[in-house]
Amino acid sequence: MSSKEARDDTQPDRQRYQCKSCYTRFDDLTDTILVRHHQPLGVWIICLYLMGLNLSNLQIAQELDLNKDDIQQMTSQLRSGIVQRSARSSFR
């Protein structure tokens, strides 16, 4: 069981929570492939959408007005996370 704690200081769209049992704090992205990244969730979703359109990393970087190295890291993270999740669920 958890309770809402507050909004994230750097990303107000993210909600922070605290477990009532162990008092551990967590947010909407805890235990996801998006944890510890500085881009807002909306940017990740648009990036994933553009990946689905088969755009190159350079094209995605231009569309999102971001550095191509940041996009390279984001797309690699998304691809590896998707592969890991699908591999885990295929064995269940």
PDB file of N, CA, C and O in Angstrom:
ATOM      1  N   MET A   1       0.849  -1.169   0.000  1.00  0.00           N
ATOM      2  CA  MET A   1       0.000   0.000   0.000  1.00  0.00           C
ATOM      3  C   MET A   1       0.898   1.237   0.000  1.00  0.00           C
ATOM      4  O   MET A   1       1.941   1.253   0.653  1.00  0.00           O
ATOM      5  N   SER A   2       0.503   2.231  -0.707  1.00  0.00           N
ATOM      6  CA  SER A   2       1.299   3.448  -0.778  1.00  0.00           C
ATOM      7  C   SER A   2       0.387   4.668  -0.709  1.00  0.00           C
ATOM      8  O   SER A   2      -0.829   4.578  -0.872  1.00  0.00           O
ATOM      9  N   SER A   3       1.012   5.789  -0.464  1.00  0.00           N
ATOM     10  CA  SER A   3       0.263   7.036  -0.456  1.00  0.00           C
ATOM     11  C   SER A   3       0.982   8.048  -1.331  1.00  0.00           C
ATOM     12  O   SER A   3       2.204   8.008  -1.469  1.00  0.00           O
ATOM     13  N   LYS A   4       0.216   8.954  -1.918  1.00  0.00           N
ATOM     14  CA  LYS A   4       0.815  10.002  -2.726  1.00  0.00           C
ATOM     15  C   LYS A   4       1.609  10.917  -1.828  1.00  0.00           C
ATOM     16  O   LYS A   4       1.168  11.303  -0.746  1.00  0.00           O
ATOM     17  N   GLU A   5       2.782  11.250  -2.300  1.00  0.00           N
ATOM     18  CA  GLU A   5       3.670  12.082  -1.501  1.00  0.00           C
ATOM     19  C   GLU A   5       3.679  13.512  -2.034  1.00  0.00           C
ATOM     20  O   GLU A   5       3.324  14.446  -1.316  1.00  0.00           O
ATOM     21  N   ALA A   6       4.083  13.682  -3.286  1.00  0.00           N
ATOM     22  CA  ALA A   6       4.189  15.018  -3.865  1.00  0.00           C
ATOM     23  C   ALA A   6       4.548  14.883  -5.336  1.00  0.00           C
ATOM     24  O   ALA A   6       4.734  13.781  -5.852  1.00  0.00           O
ATOM     25  N   ARG A   7       4.639  16.011  -5.986  1.00  0.00           N
ATOM     26  CA  ARG A   7       5.095  16.038  -7.372  1.00  0.00           C
ATOM     27  C   ARG A   7       6.610  16.077  -7.406  1.00  0.00           C
ATOM     28  O   ARG A   7       7.251  16.573  -6.479  1.00  0.00           O
ATOM     29  N   ASP A   8       7.177  15.552  -8.476  1.00  0.00           N
ATOM     30  CA  ASP A   8       8.623  15.606  -8.668  1.00  0.00           C
ATOM     31  C   ASP A   8       9.037  17.050  -8.916  1.00  0.00           C
ATOM     32  O   ASP A   8       8.371  17.766  -9.663  1.00  0.00           O
ATOM     33  N   ASP A   9      10.131  17.482  -8.296  1.00  0.00           N
ATOM     34  CA  ASP A   9      10.581  18.864  -8.434  1.00  0.00           C
ATOM     35  C   ASP A   9      11.018  19.206  -9.852  1.00  0.00           C
ATOM     36  O   ASP A   9      10.761  20.312 -10.327  1.00  0.00           O
ATOM     37  N   THR A  10      11.670  18.279 -10.529  1.00  0.00           N
ATOM     38  CA  THR A  10      12.207  18.556 -11.857  1.00  0.00           C
ATOM     39  C   THR A  10      11.227  18.222 -12.971  1.00  0.00           C
ATOM     40  O   THR A  10      11.295  18.805 -14.053  1.00  0.00           O
ATOM     41  N   GLN A  11      10.309  17.282 -12.715  1.00  0.00           N
ATOM     42  CA  GLN A  11       9.326  16.887 -13.718  1.00  0.00           C
ATOM     43  C   GLN A  11       7.948  16.826 -13.064  1.00  0.00           C
ATOM     44  O   GLN A  11       7.558  15.787 -12.531  1.00  0.00           O
ATOM     45  N   PRO A  12       7.216  17.929 -13.103  1.00  0.00           N
ATOM     46  CA  PRO A  12       5.944  18.003 -12.370  1.00  0.00           C
ATOM     47  C   PRO A  12       4.877  17.008 -12.835  1.00  0.00           C
ATOM     48  O   PRO A  12       3.899  16.792 -12.120  1.00  0.00           O
ATOM     49  N   ASP A  13       5.037  16.403 -14.003  1.00  0.00           N
ATOM     50  CA  ASP A  13       4.071  15.405 -14.452  1.00  0.00           C
ATOM     51  C   ASP A  13       4.236  14.074 -13.721  1.00  0.00           C
ATOM     52  O   ASP A  13       3.339  13.232 -13.744  1.00  0.00           O
ATOM     53  N   ARG A  14       5.377  13.890 -13.078  1.00  0.00           N
ATOM     54  CA  ARG A  14       5.644  12.643 -12.360  1.00  0.00           C
ATOM     55  C   ARG A  14       5.200  12.758 -10.909  1.00  0.00           C
ATOM     56  O   ARG A  14       5.519  13.731 -10.226  1.00  0.00           O
ATOM     57  N   GLN A  15       4.481  11.782 -10.459  1.00  0.00           N
ATOM     58  CA  GLN A  15       4.006  11.737  -9.078  1.00  0.00           C
ATOM     59  C   GLN A  15       4.984  10.926  -8.235  1.00  0.00           C
ATOM     60  O   GLN A  15       5.471   9.888  -8.683  1.00  0.00           O
ATOM     61  N   ARG A  16       5.269  11.376  -7.046  1.00  0.00           N
ATOM     62  CA  ARG A  16       6.094  10.622  -6.105  1.00  0.00           C
ATOM     63  C   ARG A  16       5.187   9.969  -5.071  1.00  0.00           C
ATOM     64  O   ARG A  16       4.134  10.503  -4.723  1.00  0.00           O
ATOM     65  N   TYR A  17       5.611   8.803  -4.585  1.00  0.00           N
ATOM     66  CA  TYR A  17       4.840   8.035  -3.617  1.00  0.00           C
ATOM     67  C   TYR A  17       5.759   7.570  -2.496  1.00  0.00           C
ATOM     68  O   TYR A  17       6.983   7.598  -2.625  1.00  0.00           O
ATOM     69  N   GLN A  18       5.141   7.136  -1.382  1.00  0.00           N
ATOM     70  CA  GLN A  18       5.898   6.527  -0.301  1.00  0.00           C
ATOM     71  C   GLN A  18       5.128   5.313   0.196  1.00  0.00           C
ATOM     72  O   GLN A  18       3.930   5.386   0.469  1.00  0.00           O
ATOM     73  N   CYS A  19       5.836   4.198   0.307  1.00  0.00           N
ATOM     74  CA  CYS A  19       5.233   2.970   0.806  1.00  0.00           C
ATOM     75  C   CYS A  19       4.903   3.143   2.279  1.00  0.00           C
ATOM     76  O   CYS A  19       5.744   3.586   3.061  1.00  0.00           O
ATOM     77  N   LYS A  20       3.675   2.793   2.660  1.00  0.00           N
ATOM     78  CA  LYS A  20       3.260   2.942   4.056  1.00  0.00           C
ATOM     79  C   LYS A  20       3.882   1.876   4.956  1.00  0.00           C
ATOM     80  O   LYS A  20       3.952   2.057   6.172  1.00  0.00           O
ATOM     81  N   SER A  21       4.328   0.777   4.375  1.00  0.00           N
ATOM     82  CA  SER A  21       4.929  -0.298   5.172  1.00  0.00           C
ATOM     83  C   SER A  21       6.405  -0.071   5.455  1.00  0.00           C
ATOM     84  O   SER A  21       6.843  -0.131   6.604  1.00  0.00           O
ATOM     85  N   CYS A  22       7.179   0.196   4.384  1.00  0.00           N
ATOM     86  CA  CYS A  22       8.635   0.302   4.561  1.00  0.00           C
ATOM     87  C   CYS A  22       9.156   1.725   4.377  1.00  0.00           C
ATOM     88  O   CYS A  22      10.351   1.974   4.536  1.00  0.00           O
ATOM     89  N   TYR A  23       8.271   2.654   4.043  1.00  0.00           N
ATOM     90  CA  TYR A  23       8.610   4.071   3.869  1.00  0.00           C
ATOM     91  C   TYR A  23       9.561   4.349   2.705  1.00  0.00           C
ATOM     92  O   TYR A  23      10.174   5.415   2.644  1.00  0.00           O
ATOM     93  N   THR A  24       9.682   3.406   1.796  1.00  0.00           N
ATOM     94  CA  THR A  24      10.504   3.616   0.596  1.00  0.00           C
ATOM     95  C   THR A  24       9.789   4.580  -0.329  1.00  0.00           C
ATOM     96  O   THR A  24       8.578   4.488  -0.529  1.00  0.00           O
ATOM     97  N   ARG A  25      10.547   5.501  -0.888  1.00  0.00           N
ATOM     98  CA  ARG A  25       9.977   6.457  -1.843  1.00  0.00           C
ATOM     99  C   ARG A  25      10.199   5.950  -3.263  1.00  0.00           C
ATOM    100  O   ARG A  25      11.228   5.344  -3.564  1.00  0.00           O
ATOM    101  N   PHE A  26       9.237   6.201  -4.118  1.00  0.00           N
ATOM    102  CA  PHE A  26       9.337   5.816  -5.516  1.00  0.00           C
ATOM    103  C   PHE A  26       8.469   6.744  -6.337  1.00  0.00           C
ATOM    104  O   PHE A  26       7.674   7.512  -5.795  1.00  0.00           O
ATOM    105  N   ASP A  27       8.626   6.668  -7.664  1.00  0.00           N
ATOM    106  CA  ASP A  27       7.805   7.507  -8.535  1.00  0.00           C
ATOM    107  C   ASP A  27       7.232   6.674  -9.671  1.00  0.00           C
ATOM    108  O   ASP A  27       7.373   5.451  -9.694  1.00  0.00           O
ATOM    109  N   ASP A  28       6.587   7.349 -10.611  1.00  0.00           N
ATOM    110  CA  ASP A  28       5.901   6.663 -11.708  1.00  0.00           C
ATOM    111  C   ASP A  28       6.826   5.826 -12.578  1.00  0.00           C
ATOM    112  O   ASP A  28       6.371   4.883 -13.226  1.00  0.00           O
ATOM    113  N   LEU A  29       8.115   6.149 -12.605  1.00  0.00           N
ATOM    114  CA  LEU A  29       9.043   5.457 -13.500  1.00  0.00           C
ATOM    115  C   LEU A  29       9.919   4.433 -12.788  1.00  0.00           C
ATOM    116  O   LEU A  29      10.758   3.802 -13.430  1.00  0.00           O
ATOM    117  N   THR A  30       9.750   4.252 -11.498  1.00  0.00           N
ATOM    118  CA  THR A  30      10.542   3.283 -10.751  1.00  0.00           C
ATOM    119  C   THR A  30      10.355   1.894 -11.357  1.00  0.00           C
ATOM    120  O   THR A  30       9.237   1.484 -11.672  1.00  0.00           O
ATOM    121  N   ASP A  31      11.467   1.179 -11.514  1.00  0.00           N
ATOM    122  CA  ASP A  31      11.489  -0.181 -12.082  1.00  0.00           C
ATOM    123  C   ASP A  31      11.016  -0.241 -13.526  1.00  0.00           C
ATOM    124  O   ASP A  31      10.481  -1.260 -13.962  1.00  0.00           O
ATOM    125  N   THR A  32      11.209   0.836 -14.268  1.00  0.00           N
ATOM    126  CA  THR A  32      10.929   0.826 -15.703  1.00  0.00           C
ATOM    127  C   THR A  32      12.225   1.090 -16.450  1.00  0.00           C
ATOM    128  O   THR A  32      13.232   1.445 -15.837  1.00  0.00           O
ATOM    129  N   ILE A  33      12.214   0.923 -17.763  1.00  0.00           N
ATOM    130  CA  ILE A  33      13.410   1.201 -18.554  1.00  0.00           C
ATOM    131  C   ILE A  33      13.686   2.693 -18.644  1.00  0.00           C
ATOM    132  O   ILE A  33      14.725   3.089 -19.172  1.00  0.00           O
ATOM    133  N   LEU A  34      12.797   3.519 -18.149  1.00  0.00           N
ATOM    134  CA  LEU A  34      12.946   4.967 -18.236  1.00  0.00           C
ATOM    135  C   LEU A  34      13.511   5.596 -16.964  1.00  0.00           C
ATOM    136  O   LEU A  34      13.681   6.813 -16.897  1.00  0.00           O
ATOM    137  N   VAL A  35      13.798   4.786 -15.971  1.00  0.00           N
ATOM    138  CA  VAL A  35      14.281   5.311 -14.697  1.00  0.00           C
ATOM    139  C   VAL A  35      15.657   5.965 -14.874  1.00  0.00           C
ATOM    140  O   VAL A  35      16.471   5.503 -15.675  1.00  0.00           O
ATOM    141  N   ARG A  36      15.907   7.030 -14.130  1.00  0.00           N
ATOM    142  CA  ARG A  36      17.172   7.779 -14.114  1.00  0.00           C
ATOM    143  C   ARG A  36      17.524   8.424 -15.451  1.00  0.00           C
ATOM    144  O   ARG A  36      18.699   8.498 -15.812  1.00  0.00           O
ATOM    145  N   HIS A  37      16.547   8.877 -16.168  1.00  0.00           N
ATOM    146  CA  HIS A  37      16.802   9.606 -17.410  1.00  0.00           C
ATOM    147  C   HIS A  37      16.184  10.983 -17.298  1.00  0.00           C
ATOM    148  O   HIS A  37      15.148  11.157 -16.657  1.00  0.00           O
ATOM    149  N   HIS A  38      16.815  11.953 -17.918  1.00  0.00           N
ATOM    150  CA  HIS A  38      16.417  13.342 -17.724  1.00  0.00           C
ATOM    151  C   HIS A  38      15.317  13.828 -18.657  1.00  0.00           C
ATOM    152  O   HIS A  38      14.776  14.914 -18.449  1.00  0.00           O
ATOM    153  N   GLN A  39      14.974  13.048 -19.680  1.00  0.00           N
ATOM    154  CA  GLN A  39      13.927  13.483 -20.611  1.00  0.00           C
ATOM    155  C   GLN A  39      12.543  13.211 -20.023  1.00  0.00           C
ATOM    156  O   GLN A  39      12.338  12.175 -19.390  1.00  0.00           O
ATOM    157  N   PRO A  40      11.603  14.110 -20.219  1.00  0.00           N
ATOM    158  CA  PRO A  40      10.228  13.885 -19.751  1.00  0.00           C
ATOM    159  C   PRO A  40       9.603  12.665 -20.437  1.00  0.00           C
ATOM    160  O   PRO A  40      10.004  12.283 -21.537  1.00  0.00           O
ATOM    161  N   LEU A  41       8.637  12.077 -19.784  1.00  0.00           N
ATOM    162  CA  LEU A  41       7.978  10.880 -20.290  1.00  0.00           C
ATOM    163  C   LEU A  41       7.396  11.101 -21.690  1.00  0.00           C
ATOM    164  O   LEU A  41       7.456  10.205 -22.532  1.00  0.00           O
ATOM    165  N   GLY A  42       6.837  12.281 -21.941  1.00  0.00           N
ATOM    166  CA  GLY A  42       6.258  12.568 -23.259  1.00  0.00           C
ATOM    167  C   GLY A  42       7.274  12.475 -24.379  1.00  0.00           C
ATOM    168  O   GLY A  42       6.945  12.041 -25.483  1.00  0.00           O
ATOM    169  N   VAL A  43       8.503  12.878 -24.107  1.00  0.00           N
ATOM    170  CA  VAL A  43       9.568  12.790 -25.118  1.00  0.00           C
ATOM    171  C   VAL A  43       9.875  11.331 -25.417  1.00  0.00           C
ATOM    172  O   VAL A  43      10.095  10.967 -26.572  1.00  0.00           O
ATOM    173  N   TRP A  44       9.891  10.494 -24.387  1.00  0.00           N
ATOM    174  CA  TRP A  44      10.131   9.064 -24.589  1.00  0.00           C
ATOM    175  C   TRP A  44       9.024   8.434 -25.443  1.00  0.00           C
ATOM    176  O   TRP A  44       9.296   7.614 -26.320  1.00  0.00           O
ATOM    177  N   ILE A  45       7.804   8.821 -25.180  1.00  0.00           N
ATOM    178  CA  ILE A  45       6.672   8.255 -25.922  1.00  0.00           C
ATOM    179  C   ILE A  45       6.737   8.673 -27.384  1.00  0.00           C
ATOM    180  O   ILE A  45       6.517   7.851 -28.274  1.00  0.00           O
ATOM    181  N   ILE A  46       7.034   9.936 -27.640  1.00  0.00           N
ATOM    182  CA  ILE A  46       7.158  10.407 -29.025  1.00  0.00           C
ATOM    183  C   ILE A  46       8.337   9.716 -29.709  1.00  0.00           C
ATOM    184  O   ILE A  46       8.245   9.337 -30.877  1.00  0.00           O
ATOM    185  N   CYS A  47       9.434   9.555 -28.989  1.00  0.00           N
ATOM    186  CA  CYS A  47      10.595   8.859 -29.545  1.00  0.00           C
ATOM    187  C   CYS A  47      10.215   7.431 -29.943  1.00  0.00           C
ATOM    188  O   CYS A  47      10.567   6.976 -31.032  1.00  0.00           O
ATOM    189  N   LEU A  48       9.512   6.735 -29.080  1.00  0.00           N
ATOM    190  CA  LEU A  48       9.072   5.367 -29.379  1.00  0.00           C
ATOM    191  C   LEU A  48       8.152   5.342 -30.593  1.00  0.00           C
ATOM    192  O   LEU A  48       8.254   4.448 -31.432  1.00  0.00           O
ATOM    193  N   TYR A  49       7.264   6.309 -30.689  1.00  0.00           N
ATOM    194  CA  TYR A  49       6.369   6.413 -31.838  1.00  0.00           C
ATOM    195  C   TYR A  49       7.168   6.613 -33.127  1.00  0.00           C
ATOM    196  O   TYR A  49       6.907   5.959 -34.136  1.00  0.00           O
ATOM    197  N   LEU A  50       8.137   7.518 -33.084  1.00  0.00           N
ATOM    198  CA  LEU A  50       8.957   7.785 -34.270  1.00  0.00           C
ATOM    199  C   LEU A  50       9.811   6.575 -34.645  1.00  0.00           C
ATOM    200  O   LEU A  50      10.074   6.332 -35.823  1.00  0.00           O
ATOM    201  N   MET A  51      10.238   5.826 -33.640  1.00  0.00           N
ATOM    202  CA  MET A  51      10.955   4.577 -33.921  1.00  0.00           C
ATOM    203  C   MET A  51      10.045   3.611 -34.675  1.00  0.00           C
ATOM    204  O   MET A  51      10.484   2.915 -35.590  1.00  0.00           O
ATOM    205  N   GLY A  52       8.785   3.579 -34.285  1.00  0.00           N
ATOM    206  CA  GLY A  52       7.811   2.713 -34.956  1.00  0.00           C
ATOM    207  C   GLY A  52       7.577   3.113 -36.398  1.00  0.00           C
ATOM    208  O   GLY A  52       7.181   2.282 -37.216  1.00  0.00           O
ATOM    209  N   LEU A  53       7.813   4.364 -36.719  1.00  0.00           N
ATOM    210  CA  LEU A  53       7.705   4.840 -38.106  1.00  0.00           C
ATOM    211  C   LEU A  53       8.992   4.571 -38.886  1.00  0.00           C
ATOM    212  O   LEU A  53       9.114   4.942 -40.053  1.00  0.00           O
ATOM    213  N   ASN A  54       9.940   3.923 -38.226  1.00  0.00           N
ATOM    214  CA  ASN A  54      11.217   3.538 -38.835  1.00  0.00           C
ATOM    215  C   ASN A  54      12.096   4.735 -39.196  1.00  0.00           C
ATOM    216  O   ASN A  54      12.838   4.687 -40.177  1.00  0.00           O
ATOM    217  N   LEU A  55      12.015   5.803 -38.409  1.00  0.00           N
ATOM    218  CA  LEU A  55      12.891   6.950 -38.621  1.00  0.00           C
ATOM    219  C   LEU A  55      14.270   6.644 -38.063  1.00  0.00           C
ATOM    220  O   LEU A  55      14.401   5.886 -37.101  1.00  0.00           O
ATOM    221  N   SER A  56      15.286   7.223 -38.655  1.00  0.00           N
ATOM    222  CA  SER A  56      16.647   7.055 -38.154  1.00  0.00           C
ATOM    223  C   SER A  56      16.814   7.864 -36.870  1.00  0.00           C
ATOM    224  O   SER A  56      15.999   8.732 -36.559  1.00  0.00           O
ATOM    225  N   ASN A  57      17.872   7.568 -36.138  1.00  0.00           N
ATOM    226  CA  ASN A  57      18.157   8.336 -34.922  1.00  0.00           C
ATOM    227  C   ASN A  57      18.358   9.807 -35.237  1.00  0.00           C
ATOM    228  O   ASN A  57      17.913  10.673 -34.484  1.00  0.00           O
ATOM    229  N   LEU A  58      19.021  10.093 -36.339  1.00  0.00           N
ATOM    230  CA  LEU A  58      19.237  11.490 -36.735  1.00  0.00           C
ATOM    231  C   LEU A  58      17.907  12.190 -37.017  1.00  0.00           C
ATOM    232  O   LEU A  58      17.711  13.336 -36.613  1.00  0.00           O
ATOM    233  N   GLN A  59      16.994  11.506 -37.711  1.00  0.00           N
ATOM    234  CA  GLN A  59      15.681  12.097 -37.995  1.00  0.00           C
ATOM    235  C   GLN A  59      14.893  12.328 -36.701  1.00  0.00           C
ATOM    236  O   GLN A  59      14.237  13.358 -36.543  1.00  0.00           O
ATOM    237  N   ILE A  60      14.961  11.373 -35.788  1.00  0.00           N
ATOM    238  CA  ILE A  60      14.265  11.521 -34.505  1.00  0.00           C
ATOM    239  C   ILE A  60      14.850  12.701 -33.728  1.00  0.00           C
ATOM    240  O   ILE A  60      14.111  13.489 -33.138  1.00  0.00           O
ATOM    241  N   ALA A  61      16.177  12.815 -33.730  1.00  0.00           N
ATOM    242  CA  ALA A  61      16.834  13.925 -33.042  1.00  0.00           C
ATOM    243  C   ALA A  61      16.377  15.261 -33.618  1.00  0.00           C
ATOM    244  O   ALA A  61      16.135  16.211 -32.873  1.00  0.00           O
ATOM    245  N   GLN A  62      16.261  15.333 -34.929  1.00  0.00           N
ATOM    246  CA  GLN A  62      15.813  16.572 -35.563  1.00  0.00           C
ATOM    247  C   GLN A  62      14.354  16.866 -35.223  1.00  0.00           C
ATOM    248  O   GLN A  62      14.004  18.013 -34.942  1.00  0.00           O
ATOM    249  N   GLU A  63      13.510  15.852 -35.246  1.00  0.00           N
ATOM    250  CA  GLU A  63      12.085  16.035 -34.926  1.00  0.00           C
ATOM    251  C   GLU A  63      11.887  16.508 -33.485  1.00  0.00           C
ATOM    252  O   GLU A  63      11.030  17.351 -33.217  1.00  0.00           O
ATOM    253  N   LEU A  64      12.676  15.968 -32.565  1.00  0.00           N
ATOM    254  CA  LEU A  64      12.525  16.297 -31.151  1.00  0.00           C
ATOM    255  C   LEU A  64      13.436  17.436 -30.707  1.00  0.00           C
ATOM    256  O   LEU A  64      13.397  17.857 -29.551  1.00  0.00           O
ATOM    257  N   ASP A  65      14.247  17.924 -31.620  1.00  0.00           N
ATOM    258  CA  ASP A  65      15.204  18.998 -31.334  1.00  0.00           C
ATOM    259  C   ASP A  65      16.112  18.628 -30.163  1.00  0.00           C
ATOM    260  O   ASP A  65      16.302  19.400 -29.224  1.00  0.00           O
ATOM    261  N   LEU A  66      16.671  17.407 -30.255  1.00  0.00           N
ATOM    262  CA  LEU A  66      17.576  16.906 -29.230  1.00  0.00           C
ATOM    263  C   LEU A  66      18.908  16.505 -29.861  1.00  0.00           C
ATOM    264  O   LEU A  66      19.009  16.347 -31.078  1.00  0.00           O
ATOM    265  N   ASN A  67      19.898  16.347 -29.040  1.00  0.00           N
ATOM    266  CA  ASN A  67      21.211  15.911 -29.476  1.00  0.00           C
ATOM    267  C   ASN A  67      21.137  14.476 -29.993  1.00  0.00           C
ATOM    268  O   ASN A  67      20.467  13.635 -29.394  1.00  0.00           O
ATOM    269  N   LYS A  68      21.816  14.196 -31.091  1.00  0.00           N
ATOM    270  CA  LYS A  68      21.751  12.853 -31.688  1.00  0.00           C
ATOM    271  C   LYS A  68      22.319  11.787 -30.752  1.00  0.00           C
ATOM    272  O   LYS A  68      21.882  10.638 -30.794  1.00  0.00           O
ATOM    273  N   ASP A  69      23.293  12.153 -29.904  1.00  0.00           N
ATOM    274  CA  ASP A  69      23.844  11.192 -28.942  1.00  0.00           C
ATOM    275  C   ASP A  69      22.812  10.835 -27.871  1.00  0.00           C
ATOM    276  O   ASP A  69      22.741   9.686 -27.436  1.00  0.00           O
ATOM    277  N   ASP A  70      22.010  11.818 -27.445  1.00  0.00           N
ATOM    278  CA  ASP A  70      20.935  11.541 -26.489  1.00  0.00           C
ATOM    279  C   ASP A  70      19.909  10.591 -27.098  1.00  0.00           C
ATOM    280  O   ASP A  70      19.433   9.667 -26.439  1.00  0.00           O
ATOM    281  N   ILE A  71      19.576  10.833 -28.363  1.00  0.00           N
ATOM    282  CA  ILE A  71      18.602   9.969 -29.045  1.00  0.00           C
ATOM    283  C   ILE A  71      19.163   8.568 -29.226  1.00  0.00           C
ATOM    284  O   ILE A  71      18.428   7.590 -29.089  1.00  0.00           O
ATOM    285  N   GLN A  72      20.447   8.454 -29.530  1.00  0.00           N
ATOM    286  CA  GLN A  72      21.078   7.136 -29.652  1.00  0.00           C
ATOM    287  C   GLN A  72      20.934   6.363 -28.347  1.00  0.00           C
ATOM    288  O   GLN A  72      20.597   5.179 -28.353  1.00  0.00           O
ATOM    289  N   GLN A  73      21.188   7.030 -27.238  1.00  0.00           N
ATOM    290  CA  GLN A  73      21.060   6.390 -25.929  1.00  0.00           C
ATOM    291  C   GLN A  73      19.602   6.007 -25.652  1.00  0.00           C
ATOM    292  O   GLN A  73      19.326   4.914 -25.156  1.00  0.00           O
ATOM    293  N   MET A  74      18.682   6.904 -25.972  1.00  0.00           N
ATOM    294  CA  MET A  74      17.263   6.635 -25.722  1.00  0.00           C
ATOM    295  C   MET A  74      16.756   5.458 -26.545  1.00  0.00           C
ATOM    296  O   MET A  74      16.087   4.572 -26.014  1.00  0.00           O
ATOM    297  N   THR A  75      17.071   5.444 -27.842  1.00  0.00           N
ATOM    298  CA  THR A  75      16.576   4.361 -28.700  1.00  0.00           C
ATOM    299  C   THR A  75      17.210   3.025 -28.308  1.00  0.00           C
ATOM    300  O   THR A  75      16.548   1.988 -28.352  1.00  0.00           O
ATOM    301  N   SER A  76      18.481   3.046 -27.928  1.00  0.00           N
ATOM    302  CA  SER A  76      19.126   1.808 -27.471  1.00  0.00           C
ATOM    303  C   SER A  76      18.459   1.294 -26.201  1.00  0.00           C
ATOM    304  O   SER A  76      18.203   0.098 -26.059  1.00  0.00           O
ATOM    305  N   GLN A  77      18.183   2.208 -25.287  1.00  0.00           N
ATOM    306  CA  GLN A  77      17.523   1.835 -24.037  1.00  0.00           C
ATOM    307  C   GLN A  77      16.128   1.272 -24.300  1.00  0.00           C
ATOM    308  O   GLN A  77      15.736   0.265 -23.709  1.00  0.00           O
ATOM    309  N   LEU A  78      15.390   1.921 -25.181  1.00  0.00           N
ATOM    310  CA  LEU A  78      14.045   1.441 -25.506  1.00  0.00           C
ATOM    311  C   LEU A  78      14.101   0.071 -26.173  1.00  0.00           C
ATOM    312  O   LEU A  78      13.330  -0.822 -25.820  1.00  0.00           O
ATOM    313  N   ARG A  79      15.002  -0.102 -27.131  1.00  0.00           N
ATOM    314  CA  ARG A  79      15.106  -1.399 -27.813  1.00  0.00           C
ATOM    315  C   ARG A  79      15.494  -2.517 -26.844  1.00  0.00           C
ATOM    316  O   ARG A  79      14.894  -3.591 -26.866  1.00  0.00           O
ATOM    317  N   SER A  80      16.478  -2.273 -26.010  1.00  0.00           N
ATOM    318  CA  SER A  80      16.911  -3.324 -25.083  1.00  0.00           C
ATOM    319  C   SER A  80      15.823  -3.627 -24.056  1.00  0.00           C
ATOM    320  O   SER A  80      15.629  -4.785 -23.688  1.00  0.00           O
ATOM    321  N   GLY A  81      15.119  -2.611 -23.595  1.00  0.00           N
ATOM    322  CA  GLY A  81      14.034  -2.834 -22.642  1.00  0.00           C
ATOM    323  C   GLY A  81      12.880  -3.596 -23.240  1.00  0.00           C
ATOM    324  O   GLY A  81      12.278  -4.438 -22.573  1.00  0.00           O
ATOM    325  N   ILE A  82      12.563  -3.317 -24.484  1.00  0.00           N
ATOM    326  CA  ILE A  82      11.475  -4.019 -25.159  1.00  0.00           C
ATOM    327  C   ILE A  82      11.850  -5.474 -25.384  1.00  0.00           C
ATOM    328  O   ILE A  82      11.021  -6.365 -25.197  1.00  0.00           O
ATOM    329  N   VAL A  83      13.088  -5.723 -25.783  1.00  0.00           N
ATOM    330  CA  VAL A  83      13.547  -7.093 -26.005  1.00  0.00           C
ATOM    331  C   VAL A  83      13.537  -7.867 -24.702  1.00  0.00           C
ATOM    332  O   VAL A  83      13.085  -9.012 -24.676  1.00  0.00           O
ATOM    333  N   GLN A  84      14.022  -7.276 -23.618  1.00  0.00           N
ATOM    334  CA  GLN A  84      14.043  -7.937 -22.324  1.00  0.00           C
ATOM    335  C   GLN A  84      12.644  -8.273 -21.842  1.00  0.00           C
ATOM    336  O   GLN A  84      12.398  -9.376 -21.354  1.00  0.00           O
ATOM    337  N   ARG A  85      11.725  -7.321 -21.979  1.00  0.00           N
ATOM    338  CA  ARG A  85      10.347  -7.562 -21.527  1.00  0.00           C
ATOM    339  C   ARG A  85       9.673  -8.643 -22.347  1.00  0.00           C
ATOM    340  O   ARG A  85       8.986  -9.497 -21.787  1.00  0.00           O
ATOM    341  N   SER A  86       9.851  -8.630 -23.666  1.00  0.00           N
ATOM    342  CA  SER A  86       9.189  -9.625 -24.502  1.00  0.00           C
ATOM    343  C   SER A  86       9.803 -11.014 -24.288  1.00  0.00           C
ATOM    344  O   SER A  86       9.090 -12.014 -24.367  1.00  0.00           O
ATOM    345  N   ALA A  87      11.100 -11.092 -24.020  1.00  0.00           N
ATOM    346  CA  ALA A  87      11.737 -12.379 -23.747  1.00  0.00           C
ATOM    347  C   ALA A  87      11.217 -12.956 -22.442  1.00  0.00           C
ATOM    348  O   ALA A  87      10.966 -14.158 -22.356  1.00  0.00           O
ATOM    349  N   ARG A  88      11.053 -12.121 -21.429  1.00  0.00           N
ATOM    350  CA  ARG A  88      10.530 -12.591 -20.152  1.00  0.00           C
ATOM    351  C   ARG A  88       9.097 -13.078 -20.278  1.00  0.00           C
ATOM    352  O   ARG A  88       8.744 -14.114 -19.715  1.00  0.00           O
ATOM    353  N   SER A  89       8.271 -12.349 -21.005  1.00  0.00           N
ATOM    354  CA  SER A  89       6.859 -12.725 -21.079  1.00  0.00           C
ATOM    355  C   SER A  89       6.627 -13.922 -21.990  1.00  0.00           C
ATOM    356  O   SER A  89       5.580 -14.560 -21.880  1.00  0.00           O
ATOM    357  N   SER A  90       7.545 -14.254 -22.876  1.00  0.00           N
ATOM    358  CA  SER A  90       7.327 -15.399 -23.764  1.00  0.00           C
ATOM    359  C   SER A  90       7.572 -16.716 -23.046  1.00  0.00           C
ATOM    360  O   SER A  90       7.162 -17.765 -23.542  1.00  0.00           O
ATOM    361  N   PHE A  91       8.234 -16.689 -21.886  1.00  0.00           N
ATOM    362  CA  PHE A  91       8.503 -17.904 -21.142  1.00  0.00           C
ATOM    363  C   PHE A  91       7.459 -18.185 -20.067  1.00  0.00           C
ATOM    364  O   PHE A  91       7.554 -19.194 -19.367  1.00  0.00           O
ATOM    365  N   ARG A  92       6.492 -17.334 -19.928  1.00  0.00           N
ATOM    366  CA  ARG A  92       5.483 -17.520 -18.879  1.00  0.00           C
ATOM    367  C   ARG A  92       4.371 -18.415 -19.333  1.00  0.00           C
ATOM    368  O   ARG A  92       3.439 -18.676 -18.572  1.00  0.00           O
TER     369      ARG A  92
END
